[in-house]
Amino acid sequence: MSAVAERVDERIGRIRRLPDGLVNRIAAGEVVERPASAVKELVENALDAEATRIDIVMRDGGRTAISVVDNGVGMSREELEVAVERHATSKLKGEDLTHITSLGFRGEALPSIGAVSRMTITTRSAAAGPEESAWSLDIEGGRVGAAEPAALGQGTRIEVRDLFYATPARLKFLKAARTEYSHAVDVIERLAMAHPHVAFTLGDGNRTSVRLNEVSGDLFEARLARLGAVMGRDFEDNALPIEAEREGIRLSGYAGLPTINKRTTSHQFLFVNGRPVRDKLLYGAVRGAYMDFISHDRHPMLALFLEVPPEAVDVNVHPAKTEVRFREPGLVRGLIVGALKHALTAAGHRASTTVSNAALGALGRSTDFGTGAAPRYQWQPPSYAQPQVPRDAAAAAMAFQAPIGGMMEDVAPQARAEAPLPESAALQSHPLGAARAQLHENYIVAQTGEGIVLVDQHAAHERLVYERMKKALEADGIKRQMLLIPEVVELDEGAVDRLGARAEEFAELGLMLEPFGAGAVVVREVPALMGEADVQGLVRDLAEELTEFGEAMALKDRLAHICGTIACHGSVRSGRRLTVEEMNALLREMEATPHSGQCNHGRPTYVSLSLNDIEKLFGRR
């Protein structure tokens, strides 16, 4: 043997087959990342077994013991002995991986968990006779024992002890017990959202932290009740129904109003054929749909359920089965964006009840009049970077500053209050009621048949002006200005191809670009509204978003920001005194304008207080 061959032999050795035990531990590293992963696999098996109740117990965050008990169809002795072998499953019919209709199908969960723990499976088949017993089988570090008779009703009980004892290095990467337990809570809540007709409990042996009862009735309505139990009553009260279908793909679910939002995307959920997935497509689609209604540092709450033909989606991307790939991602994204925008438009001027609840909470906490202490609740305006508006933006905004209902020019404030004009009962029957007064030259007080409405005149008119601008842009198109010297932007070949494929879409937004060789694009025209734009930065942002989300939002975002800023400067200013006729005209246009429940930054434009709520504040109820 030559010296080179000897060195190669010492470095990599001869090719050989790995022992079964080592193979199982490698597979377990992909399937069972942490205790929550084991819980997910076992609960998915229970759901595939048509269980209507699943009880989970995790001790010490899952390190010491995990127990999953279900009332599903169970297994016979023969099925139990085969189930613990690698790649043995009852859920894959034939050899067709394009028709996956169950949550599990790879046949890796039980052997992978058994390879890194001490596991006991006890099960009794639904087909077993009254005199037949259940069967129990032990697995320790991948070594399978013999099946023995046991006592159990219909279903399956799986007990996992000393998780990762066979792979001590994995134990070092686990977090605190509370953290690992919280990951399991997230897993159970996601699965519970998709299966409202199944009851779930999750506890640590001392207390039960998740208790979700079975919800009866129609699946669509049952999902809302389950979402309310998981995401909170506020979401249930302020959720918009989503239903749409296109080319065999059906979308359903619920989306929250823009004024009910969170700081992160943790309350955005996507399910594909009942399987909870984490997909960048969802976040990009939601961002596009809510772009005009919410600040960039806030995120809406929603849960969307996609029903896709099995052959149109690949769920076999990763052993953890949390990622999917769509055959036509553009179709799915368009369906999501279109359905969300339709629901938001149908909501009209509606604002979430959380705004009123927050106002009542602030009033309830502001009771120490003697100390003059400020209320603890304060609206925190979202922080965002204001775009640079071209110098001629003021002229562009003038076309959208037409007074509503013949508003007069600003007048000097007077010391006396203007007596409200008598209003008819018909005016009070409008959703936003009849204007009664103006407070601090900024807030309109309106009376409805069931309470009062407080309107921020500047925020409300800002939304109305913005909607006018959008309609004008849609009708007349976005004007472009030609660059004196075309801008060449160097990019990698993949980014150039992605930008070139969207050239027509960019042209509709006023950006004219085309490939310029193998590694660059040339920009010849930009939207006139942007003025002196950073073309290099804009194009690179577009390319990065196409890579990350499959959608380029940077240009739309910047145009929206500029339109929003123009609308802000072109709307009725705070401190301007309005007549009763002008205030009523503003209220009527709000009722007729979609999305007028929030301004362009996601802040509410009005607060509605019912008479019952007001009477509670004064102790009359």
C-alpha positions in Angstrom: 0.0 0.0 0.0 1.4 3.4 -1.0 2.0 6.2 1.6 -0.9 8.2 0.1 -3.3 5.3 0.4 -2.3 4.7 4.0 -3.0 8.4 4.9 -6.4 8.3 3.2 -7.2 5.0 5.0 -6.2 6.5 8.4 -8.2 9.7 7.8 -11.6 8.4 6.5 -11.4 4.6 6.8 -13.0 2.1 4.5 -16.6 2.5 3.6 -18.8 0.3 5.8 -22.4 0.0 6.9 -23.3 1.7 10.2 -24.7 -0.4 13.0 -28.5 -0.3 13.4 -28.3 1.3 16.8 -26.1 4.1 15.5 -28.5 4.6 12.5 -31.4 4.9 14.9 -29.7 7.5 17.0 -28.8 9.6 13.9 -32.4 9.4 12.8 -33.5 10.4 16.3 -31.4 13.5 16.1 -33.5 14.7 13.2 -36.9 13.6 14.4 -36.5 14.2 18.2 -34.8 17.5 18.6 -36.2 18.2 22.1 -38.9 16.8 24.4 -41.5 18.9 22.6 -40.6 17.1 19.3 -41.3 13.7 20.9 -44.6 15.0 22.2 -45.5 16.3 18.7 -44.8 13.0 17.0 -46.8 11.0 19.6 -49.8 13.3 19.5 -49.8 13.3 15.7 -49.9 9.5 15.9 -52.9 9.7 18.2 -54.7 12.1 15.9 -54.1 9.7 13.0 -55.6 7.0 15.1 -58.8 9.0 15.2 -58.6 9.8 18.9 -61.1 12.2 20.4 -59.2 12.8 23.6 -55.5 13.1 24.2 -53.9 13.5 27.6 -50.2 14.5 27.9 -48.0 14.7 31.1 -44.4 16.0 31.1 -42.3 15.8 34.2 -39.2 17.9 34.5 -39.8 19.5 31.1 -39.9 16.0 29.5 -36.5 14.9 30.7 -37.7 12.5 33.3 -40.9 11.3 31.8 -43.4 11.9 29.1 -46.8 10.2 29.0 -49.3 10.4 26.0 -52.6 8.6 26.4 -55.3 8.5 23.7 -58.6 6.7 23.0 -57.9 6.0 19.3 -58.2 2.8 17.4 -55.2 1.2 19.1 -53.1 -1.7 17.8 -53.1 -5.5 17.9 -50.1 -7.4 19.1 -48.9 -8.0 15.6 -49.2 -4.4 14.6 -47.4 -3.3 17.8 -44.4 -5.5 17.1 -44.1 -4.1 13.6 -44.8 -0.4 14.6 -41.5 -0.1 16.5 -39.4 -1.1 13.4 -37.9 1.7 11.3 -40.0 2.9 8.4 -43.0 0.7 9.3 -46.3 2.6 9.0 -50.0 2.0 8.4 -50.6 5.4 6.9 -48.9 5.3 3.5 -50.9 3.4 1.0 -48.6 1.7 -1.5 -45.5 3.6 -2.5 -46.9 6.9 -3.6 -45.3 9.8 -1.6 -47.4 12.4 -3.5 -50.6 11.4 -1.7 -50.0 12.1 1.9 -53.3 12.4 3.8 -52.1 11.8 7.4 -49.9 13.7 9.8 -47.4 10.8 10.1 -46.2 8.6 7.3 -42.5 8.1 7.5 -42.5 5.4 10.2 -39.6 7.0 12.1 -41.2 8.4 15.3 -41.5 5.4 17.6 -38.1 3.8 16.7 -36.4 7.1 16.9 -37.8 8.0 20.3 -37.1 4.4 21.5 -33.5 4.7 20.4 -32.7 7.5 22.8 -34.9 6.7 25.8 -36.7 4.0 27.8 -40.1 3.7 26.3 -43.1 1.5 27.1 -46.1 1.2 24.6 -49.4 -0.2 25.9 -52.2 -0.5 23.4 -55.5 -2.2 22.9 -57.2 -2.5 19.5 -60.7 -1.3 18.9 -61.3 -4.6 17.1 -60.3 -6.6 20.2 -63.0 -8.8 21.8 -64.1 -8.2 25.4 -62.0 -11.1 26.6 -58.8 -10.0 24.8 -56.2 -8.1 26.7 -54.1 -5.1 25.8 -50.5 -5.6 24.9 -47.4 -3.9 26.2 -43.9 -3.6 24.8 -40.7 -2.1 26.2 -37.9 -0.4 24.2 -34.6 0.6 25.9 -32.0 2.4 23.9 -33.2 0.8 20.7 -33.4 -2.7 22.1 -37.0 -4.1 21.7 -38.4 -6.5 24.2 -41.1 -9.0 23.9 -44.8 -8.1 23.8 -46.7 -9.0 27.0 -50.4 -8.9 28.0 -51.4 -5.8 29.9 -54.5 -4.0 31.2 -55.9 -1.0 29.2 -59.1 0.2 27.7 -59.3 1.0 24.0 -56.5 3.2 22.8 -52.8 3.6 23.4 -50.6 4.8 26.3 -47.0 5.6 25.5 -44.5 6.3 28.4 -41.1 7.8 27.6 -38.6 7.8 30.5 -35.1 9.2 30.7 -35.2 10.9 27.3 -31.7 11.2 25.7 -30.1 9.0 28.3 -28.6 7.1 25.4 -27.2 10.3 23.9 -25.9 12.3 26.9 -24.5 15.1 24.6 -28.0 16.0 23.6 -29.0 16.6 27.2 -26.5 19.4 27.5 -28.3 21.4 24.8 -31.7 21.3 26.5 -33.0 24.4 28.2 -34.6 24.8 31.6 -37.5 22.6 32.4 -39.9 25.5 32.2 -38.6 26.5 28.7 -38.9 22.9 27.3 -42.4 22.7 28.8 -43.4 25.9 27.1 -42.3 24.5 23.7 -44.6 21.6 24.3 -47.5 23.9 25.1 -46.9 25.7 21.8 -46.9 22.3 20.0 -50.2 21.2 21.6 -51.9 24.5 21.0 -51.0 24.5 17.3 -52.3 20.9 16.9 -55.4 21.8 18.9 -56.3 24.7 16.6 -56.5 22.4 13.6 -58.5 19.7 15.4 -61.2 21.4 17.5 -63.2 18.2 17.8 -60.5 16.6 19.9 -60.0 17.3 23.6 -56.5 18.0 24.9 -54.9 18.2 28.3 -51.2 18.9 29.1 -49.8 18.9 32.6 -46.6 18.5 34.5 -47.9 15.9 37.0 -48.9 18.6 39.6 -51.1 21.0 37.6 -52.8 21.1 34.2 -51.7 24.1 32.1 -53.6 23.3 28.9 -57.2 22.0 29.1 -59.1 22.3 25.8 -62.5 20.6 25.7 -63.9 19.0 22.6 -65.9 21.6 20.5 -69.0 20.3 18.8 -70.7 21.7 15.7 -69.6 22.8 12.3 -65.8 22.7 11.7 -65.6 26.3 10.7 -67.4 27.6 13.8 -65.7 25.1 16.0 -62.3 26.4 14.9 -63.3 29.9 16.0 -64.2 28.7 19.5 -61.0 26.7 19.7 -59.0 29.7 18.5 -60.6 31.9 21.1 -59.7 29.3 23.8 -56.0 29.3 22.7 -55.4 32.9 21.4 -57.8 34.7 23.8 -61.3 36.0 23.8 -60.2 39.3 22.3 -59.2 37.5 19.1 -62.5 35.6 19.0 -64.5 38.8 19.4 -62.5 40.7 16.7 -61.8 38.0 14.1 -62.8 38.3 10.5 -63.9 35.1 8.7 -61.8 34.1 5.8 -63.1 31.8 3.1 -61.8 31.6 -0.5 -61.1 29.0 -3.1 -59.0 29.1 -6.3 -58.0 26.3 -8.7 -58.8 23.5 -6.2 -57.0 25.2 -3.2 -59.4 26.2 -0.4 -58.5 28.8 2.3 -60.5 29.2 5.5 -59.8 30.6 8.9 -59.9 33.9 10.8 -57.9 37.1 10.8 -57.9 39.8 13.4 -58.7 43.4 12.8 -55.6 45.6 12.3 -56.2 47.4 15.6 -55.6 44.1 17.5 -52.0 43.3 17.0 -48.8 42.0 18.5 -45.1 42.9 18.5 -44.0 39.6 16.9 -45.4 37.1 14.5 -45.9 34.5 17.2 -49.7 34.8 16.8 -49.7 34.0 13.1 -50.5 30.4 12.3 -50.7 28.4 9.0 -52.1 24.9 8.6 -51.8 22.8 5.5 -54.2 19.9 5.3 -54.5 20.0 9.1 -50.7 20.1 9.6 -49.3 23.1 11.4 -46.3 24.4 9.4 -43.9 27.3 9.6 -43.6 28.9 6.2 -42.1 32.2 5.1 -44.8 32.4 2.5 -47.3 33.1 5.2 -45.4 36.0 6.7 -44.8 37.6 3.3 -48.4 37.2 2.3 -49.7 38.7 5.6 -47.3 41.5 5.4 -48.5 42.4 1.9 -52.2 42.2 2.9 -51.9 44.4 6.0 -49.3 46.8 4.6 -51.7 49.7 4.4 -53.3 49.2 7.8 -50.6 48.5 10.4 -47.2 49.8 11.4 -44.2 47.9 10.4 -43.2 47.0 13.9 -46.6 45.5 14.7 -48.1 42.2 13.5 -51.7 41.0 13.1 -53.2 37.9 14.7 -54.6 35.2 12.5 -54.9 31.5 11.8 -55.3 30.3 8.2 -56.2 26.7 7.1 -55.2 25.6 3.6 -56.7 22.6 2.0 -54.5 21.6 -0.9 -54.7 18.5 -3.1 -52.0 16.1 -1.8 -50.2 16.1 -5.2 -49.9 19.9 -5.1 -47.8 20.1 -1.9 -44.7 18.3 -0.7 -44.7 17.5 3.1 -41.6 15.3 2.9 -39.1 18.1 3.0 -37.8 17.4 6.5 -38.3 14.6 9.0 -39.8 17.0 11.5 -42.6 17.7 8.9 -42.8 21.4 9.9 -41.9 22.6 6.4 -43.8 22.2 3.1 -43.3 23.2 -0.5 -46.1 24.2 -2.7 -46.1 23.3 -6.4 -47.4 26.7 -7.2 -46.4 29.1 -4.4 -47.5 32.2 -6.3 -51.0 30.8 -6.5 -51.1 30.1 -2.7 -49.7 33.6 -1.9 -52.2 35.3 -4.2 -55.0 33.4 -2.6 -54.0 34.4 0.9 -53.4 38.1 0.1 -56.6 38.4 -1.9 -58.7 36.7 0.8 -57.2 38.9 3.6 -57.7 42.1 1.7 -61.3 41.2 0.9 -62.1 40.5 4.5 -60.4 43.7 5.6 -62.4 45.7 3.1 -65.7 44.0 4.1 -65.0 45.0 7.7 -65.6 48.7 6.6 -65.0 51.2 9.4 -65.1 48.5 12.2 -62.5 48.8 14.9 -61.6 46.1 17.5 -63.3 46.0 20.8 -59.9 45.9 22.5 -59.7 49.7 21.8 -62.8 50.3 23.9 -61.7 47.9 26.5 -58.4 49.7 26.8 -60.1 53.0 27.1 -62.4 51.7 29.9 -59.4 50.2 31.7 -57.6 53.5 31.5 -60.6 55.3 32.9 -61.1 52.8 35.6 -57.5 53.1 36.8 -57.5 56.9 36.7 -59.5 57.4 39.9 -57.0 59.2 42.1 -58.0 62.7 41.3 -56.4 64.2 44.5 -52.8 63.3 43.5 -53.2 64.3 39.9 -51.4 61.1 38.9 -51.5 60.3 35.2 -53.2 57.1 34.1 -50.9 54.1 33.9 -52.3 53.1 30.5 -50.9 55.1 27.6 -51.1 54.4 23.9 -47.6 53.7 22.6 -47.3 55.0 19.1 -45.3 52.6 16.9 -41.9 53.7 15.9 -41.1 53.7 12.2 -38.8 55.7 9.9 -40.6 58.5 8.1 -39.7 58.4 4.4 -38.2 61.4 2.7 -40.9 63.2 0.8 -40.0 65.1 -2.4 -40.0 68.8 -2.2 -43.1 69.0 -4.4 -45.1 66.7 -2.2 -47.1 69.5 -0.8 -48.3 70.3 -4.3 -49.2 66.7 -4.9 -51.1 66.6 -1.6 -53.3 69.6 -2.5 -55.4 67.5 -4.8 -56.5 65.4 -1.9 -57.1 68.1 0.7 -60.6 69.0 -0.5 -62.7 69.8 2.6 -65.3 67.3 3.6 -68.9 68.6 3.4 -67.7 72.2 2.7 -65.4 72.6 5.6 -64.5 76.2 6.3 -61.0 77.6 6.7 -59.4 77.5 10.1 -60.9 80.0 12.5 -59.5 81.5 15.7 -60.6 79.5 18.7 -63.3 81.1 20.8 -63.8 81.1 24.5 -67.4 79.9 24.3 -68.7 76.5 23.3 -70.9 76.3 20.3 -74.4 74.9 21.2 -75.0 71.6 19.5 -77.7 71.5 16.9 -80.7 69.2 17.4 -80.2 66.0 15.5 -82.9 63.6 14.3 -83.2 60.1 15.5 -82.2 58.9 12.0 -78.8 60.5 12.3 -78.2 58.8 15.6 -79.0 55.5 14.0 -75.9 55.6 11.9 -73.0 53.4 13.1 -70.9 56.4 14.2 -74.0 58.4 15.4 -74.6 62.2 15.4 -71.9 64.7 16.3 -72.6 66.5 19.5 -69.4 68.4 20.4 -65.7 68.9 19.7 -63.2 68.6 22.5 -59.8 70.3 22.5 -60.3 71.1 18.8 -59.2 67.5 18.0 -61.8 65.0 19.3 -65.4 64.7 18.0 -68.0 63.4 20.5 -70.9 61.6 18.7 -74.0 60.1 20.2 -75.4 56.7 19.0 -78.5 54.9 20.0 -76.5 52.7 22.3 -73.7 54.9 23.6 -71.1 57.4 22.5 -68.2 57.5 20.0 -65.0 59.5 20.4 -63.3 60.2 17.1 -59.7 61.5 16.5 -60.4 63.9 13.7 -56.9 64.0 12.4 -56.3 60.3 12.3 -59.8 59.7 10.7 -59.3 62.2 8.0 -55.8 60.9 7.4 -57.2 57.5 6.5 -59.9 59.1 4.2 -57.3 61.1 2.3 -55.0 58.0 2.0 -57.9 56.0 0.5 -58.6 58.8 -2.0 -54.9 58.8 -3.0 -55.0 55.0 -3.5 -58.1 55.2 -5.8 -56.5 58.0 -7.8 -53.3 56.0 -8.3 -55.2 52.9 -9.3 -57.3 55.0 -11.8 -54.5 57.0 -13.3 -51.5 54.8 -12.7 -48.2 55.7 -11.1 -46.3 58.4 -13.0 -42.6 57.7 -13.8 -39.6 59.9 -14.2 -36.7 58.9 -16.4 -33.2 58.9 -14.9 -30.7 61.1 -16.7 -28.1 58.4 -16.3 -29.5 54.8 -16.0 -28.4 53.2 -12.7 -26.6 49.8 -13.0 -26.9 47.6 -9.9 -24.7 44.6 -9.6 -26.2 41.4 -8.2 -25.7 37.7 -8.3 -27.2 35.8 -11.2 -30.0 34.3 -9.2 -31.2 37.7 -8.0 -31.1 39.1 -11.5 -33.3 36.2 -12.8 -35.8 36.8 -9.9 -36.0 40.5 -10.6 -36.3 40.0 -14.3 -39.2 37.6 -13.8 -41.1 40.4 -12.0 -40.2 43.2 -14.4 -43.8 43.7 -15.5 -45.0 44.0 -11.9 -42.4 46.6 -11.1 -43.3 48.5 -14.2 -46.9 48.9 -12.9 -45.4 50.4 -9.8 -43.3 52.9 -11.8 -39.9 51.1 -11.7 -38.5 50.2 -15.1 -35.6 47.7 -14.8 -34.2 45.0 -17.0 -31.3 42.5 -16.9 -27.9 44.0 -17.8 -25.6 41.1 -18.5 -25.2 38.0 -16.2 -24.7 39.8 -12.9 -26.5 43.2 -13.0 -29.7 45.0 -13.8 -30.2 48.5 -15.2 -32.8 50.9 -13.9 -34.1 53.4 -16.4 -37.2 54.9 -14.7 -38.4 55.3 -11.1 -41.7 56.4 -9.6 -42.0 60.2 -9.7 -43.5 60.2 -6.3 -40.2 59.0 -4.7 -38.2 62.0 -5.8 -34.5 61.4 -5.4 -34.5 57.7 -4.5 -31.7 55.5 -3.4 -32.0 53.2 -6.5 -29.1 50.9 -5.5 -30.5 50.3 -2.0 -34.1 49.9 -3.3 -33.2 47.2 -5.9 -31.1 45.3 -3.4 -33.9 45.3 -0.9 -36.3 44.0 -3.6 -33.8 41.2 -4.5 -33.4 40.2 -0.8 -37.2 40.1 -0.3 -37.7 38.0 -3.4 -35.2 35.5 -2.0 -36.6 35.6 1.6 -40.4 35.8 1.1 -40.9 35.2 -2.6 -42.4 38.7 -2.8 -40.9 42.1 -3.2 -42.5 44.6 -0.8 -39.8 47.3 -0.5 -41.1 49.4 -3.4 -44.7 49.1 -2.3 -43.7 49.9 1.3 -41.9 53.0 0.3 -44.7 54.3 -2.0 -47.2 53.5 0.8 -45.1 55.4 3.3 -44.8 58.4 1.0 -48.6 58.4 0.4 -49.2 58.0 4.1 -47.0 61.0 4.9 -48.7 63.1 2.2 -52.0 62.1 3.6 -50.9 62.9 7.1 -49.9 66.5 6.1 -53.0 66.9 3.9 -55.6 65.9 6.5 -57.6 68.0 9.0 -55.0 69.1 11.6 -55.4 68.8 15.3 -56.5 72.1 16.8 -58.8 72.9 13.9 -62.4 73.9 15.0 -65.1 72.2 13.0 -68.8 72.9 12.8 -71.4 70.3 13.6 -72.2 69.9 9.9 -68.5 69.3 9.1 -68.2 66.8 11.9 -71.2 64.9 10.7 -69.8 64.9 7.2 -66.6 63.4 8.5 -68.5 60.7 10.3 -70.6 59.8 7.3 -67.6 59.5 5.0 -65.8 57.3 7.6 -68.8 54.9 7.5 -68.6 54.7 3.7 -64.8 54.3 3.5 -63.2 50.9 4.0 -60.5 50.5 6.7 -61.4 53.8 8.3 -61.3 52.2 11.8 -57.6 52.8 11.9 -55.2 55.3 10.5 -52.3 54.4 8.2 -50.1 53.6 11.2 -52.5 51.1 12.8 -53.7 53.4 15.5 -57.5 53.5 16.1 -59.4 56.4 14.7 -62.3 56.1 17.1 -63.4 54.6 20.4 -66.9 53.4 20.9 -68.3 53.1 24.5 -71.7 51.5 25.1 -74.2 53.0 27.6 -73.8 50.0 29.8 -70.0 50.5 30.0 -70.5 54.1 30.9 -73.0 53.3 33.6 -70.5 50.8 35.1 -67.9 53.5 35.4 -70.3 55.5 37.6 -71.4 52.5 39.6 -74.9 52.5 38.2 -74.6 48.9 37.2 
